[in-house]
Amino acid sequence: MSRVPLSPAPRILLISNGHGEDLNGGLIADGLRQCSPGLELAALPIVGAGSAYGRRGLPLLYQGRTLPSGGMVYQGLNIWKDLAAGWLQQSLAQLWTAWRQGRHYDLVVSIGDHVPLIFALLTGRPTVVFLVSTSSFYEGRLRLSALTRWCCRRRRVRVVLTRDAFSARDLQAQGLAKALFRGYPIMDMPAPDPGQVARESGTSTLALVPGSRFPEALHNLVLMLRLCSQLGGLAGDGRWRFLVAVVESPHWRDLEPLAASVGWQLNLADGVLRSASGQLEVRLLPGALASILAASDLVVGMAGTAVEQAVGFGRPVVQLVGRGPQFSYAFAESQMRLLGPTVHTVGRRPAERGELQEAADLILRLLADADLPARCAQAAVERVGSPGGSRRIAETVLDTLAQARPELS
């Protein structure tokens, strides 16, 4: 249903803490603009530069910078690296910004975990929470931290949105009546474009998703190149097509020497990697994730949100274990619990020759499984949900705003 903008123009602030969270926030902003074009929107990204908001022209209350951990602060020695790079100063500046500037907005949308929720409560404004970083699928029951639960029960928090219906039912059963599932925005990506890449008969097309954090994504892709070589040796060079979903970044120029160390040559001008034999090609396609997933038979993933989107597209996923900071075995194992039985992780340690051989064998078995597409379609509905979540969440935000505004006058 189309909505008439409230007058004077309401102001909504989106606060998020991570690449996937920013993506969800940007998509919710799209939904809000569709429902009510007269809104004034702004964002406060806590991790990174907030490129998902910048692409949409949303003003940022604070222009942060990407720190060495890429947001994975508490893994290994990352906290010390981030401290040396100015994490504490940046965090204090962001908290000050939320407190001083956030109070001028009519409603705040918190996207992530307890961190953006604390920022949102600092503003003193009515808040809608989207708990995108957790799910009841992890353990069968959602065990919110004491801090998160306390925050969610504040009167100022009007609605608690979850990333799947199972989690909303679970929280309601635990007494949090304000918990709702309205959809998962990440499936509202641009429609696949056959002009970018289309399905091909007679080949097995693999999507390679190395992640968006650098330099980790480069090292992840090198592992995947070794896997491609393994597959070419097992099933013939002519059978395969490999497509890499890449995010725009100047760091890709650093791939050339890394690829050469495992026998691949990079032609950055045409975005193609070629094996030493010249028979295998891997294409780098920026900004084409939806088209790649639509054209692929299977996904090799070492990412967070993009793997969730792959499951939402009904694709089976094989995960390799990397050296982090994000894509460790612990992260990969939690992805399997979250996304269900169509996501497979090979090994428990950073992948070496044995794990790559095991992964190649697994890929061949999965591609030969005639029943797998049906299982993947079921997982897509249960674990990720259907498109349209951005608009449904936007409608909930606007309904909450309309209910809260009389209290703000």
ABEGO torsion letter per residue (X at the ends): XBBBBBOBBBBBBBBBBEAAAAAAAAAAAAAAAAABAABBBBBBBABEAGAAAAAAGBBBABBBBBBAAGGBAABEAAAAAAAAAGAAAAAAAAAAAAAAAAAABABBBBBEBAAAAAAAAAAGBBBBBBBAABBAAAAGBBBBBAAAAAAAABAABABBBBABAAAAAAAAAAGBAABBBAEBAAAABBBBBAAABBBBBGBBBBBBBAEABOAAAAAAAAAAAAAAAAAAAAAEAAABBBBBBBBBBAAAAAAAAAAAAAGBBBBAAAGBBBBAAGABBBBBBBGAAAAAAAABABBBBBBBAAAAAAAAAGBBBBBBBBAOAABBAAAAAAAAAAAEAABBBBEABBBBAAAAAAAAAAAAAAAABAAAAAAAAAAAAAAAEBBGAAAAAAAAAAAAAAAAAAAAX
